[in-house]
């Protein structure tokens, strides 16, 4: 599982510029997901063979001390709690500000590696000015220019050096199902109901669950790992921005899973927070099952379930081929149906289609519905193959790949879903030059 590196600091010190530079260092790195929650950014970076997840916590509201203190509580403390390494970015031109001192005070109290990064150092004079940041009491600092890239190599060396050693796991090649969702949706109760024991503490306090634990499940013919964010969260700590908290906690679980079971509270609906987690799973190309929990609390009419489902599918468009299961953990209603569905999605994600079958089925469909001509040019798709990747990815070889636009790719994807059943699984389609 990737380590998490959080970039913290006040506004306008160059956090986003540094973030973009780190995640774009290699073209193969997954693009950042802008707006995972509000203005936060999420991406992956790689340096000297070590991959890590990078989270930009965004800027803080500039205003009164009270507003700033509130933002510190919500943002920086959470980043400190969840990250393995913290990159604290300051601005050499502004020097040390009261905001910087407040963040440094928090960082000095925690037992987490902190890398102090002095940005906008692009001259010898600036390099001398940076010496004042020793006064923050965080030890050695790294002078960089995020705009030009100067000094970022040394900064990345320091970050990688402080990353925790990766544990060598014996991979039993078992399916991994992540239980994710907003706080207090019933994730831990769902796992307790499956296991038949009170493995995880359940309270009405949102954010009770604390650390990520894998649990092997071997009942009723199933054999898989449940990846949950489980444990005890101190009540005093449950004051942070819960939206950011739930997404940040989900990052680890989603990255380490094959299928994500997104648990949502039926009484609250499919909110923005649930959508953020859904798109995070989709961007990571994971299988998805949506579990609508607490369905027993909803007043029902003839079409209540159908209308609820239609609203969710509208929110997750265009990736609407996702199973939605209505459950009640309290009454143990359809919880095993949820697991059966997750197993089916796992099989769909692992599905390999023979090249001949793929061409026999799809080429006639494409011949009947060819890509629209563009600038008098006609696209001819000649050959299709599935790529050797953990999730379904397909290469379509044609004469003019640059003329195949997104609407036609969606048409092909929908036809493939009809023909081969990829329910719950994101599909990647690439047009390649023949």
Secondary structure, DSSP 4 states (H G I P E B T S, - for coil): --EEEEEE--TTSSHHHHHHHHHTSSTTSPPPEETSSTT-EEEEEEETTEEEEEEE--PPPPS-HHHHHHHIIIIIHHHHHH-SEEEEEEETTT-S-HHHHHHHHHHHTSSSEEEEEEE---SHHHHHHGGGGGGGS---EEE-BTTTTBTHHHHHHHHHHHSPPPP-------EEEEEEESTTSSHHHHHHHHHTS--S---SSTT---EEEEEEE--TT--EEEEEEES---GGGTTS-HHHHHHHHHHHHHHT-SEEEEEEETTT-S-HHHHHHHHHHHHTT-EEEEEEE-GGGS---TTHHHHHHHHHHHHTTT----EEEE-BTTTTBSHHHHHHHHHHHHHHHT----HHHHHHHHHHHHHHTPPPPBTTB---EEEEEE-SSSS-EEEEEES-GGG--HHHHHHHHHHHHHHH--TT---EEEEEE-
